[in-house]
Amino acid sequence: MRSDLIFGALTHVTNRYQLCQLASKATRKLHKPNTRLQDTTNEVLDRFKDTVPMDEAVEPVVEKVSLEERRAA
C-alpha cells in the first residue's frame, strides 16, 4: 500500500511537505511515457525508503559576510 511507502520514506525526510515536494519532482523526472503515473510515484517512494533523498551537500551553503564587506559595496 502507498501508506506503507510514505511512512517508510518519512524515516529519511521528517517534513511531510518537503517529502511531497521531493516526491513530485522525482516523479516528474523519472516518469516514462506509456506507464502509469501511480507506478512511478510508488517507485519513487520506495527509493526514498531505502536511501536519503536529500543529501547534506546539496543544500546551499550560506557564507557569513562581515559587516565591513557589506558596507564596501
C-alpha positions, -999 to +999 in steps of 0.1 A: +000+000+000+011+035-006+007+045+031+034+020+039+057+035+013+050+070+027+058+060+063+089+043+051+100+074+032+093+096+063+122+079+081+146+099+060+125+130+054+108+142+086+089+171+070+058+158+051+055+189+030+091+185+019+085+148+012+056+158-011+078+183-030+107+159-034+084+131-045+066+152-071+099+165-086+114+130-087+082+115-102+083+141-130+119+133-138+116+095-136+083+091-153+084+072-186+058+075-213+032+047-216+035+039-179+011+046-151+019+077-130+009+058-099+035+032-105+062+058-110+052+075-077+053+042-059+088+035-073+100+070-061+086+064-026+102+030-025+135+046-034+131+072-007+125+044+018+159+029+010+181+060+005+183+096+018+167+117-010+182+149+003+220+149+008+236+174+032+260+186+004+231+196-019+218+222+004+232+257-004+260+269+019+253+304+033+286+323+037+288+348+065+298+381+052+315+405+076+300+439+083+329+457+066+325+438+033+287+447+032+294+484+036+321+485+009+296+479-018 
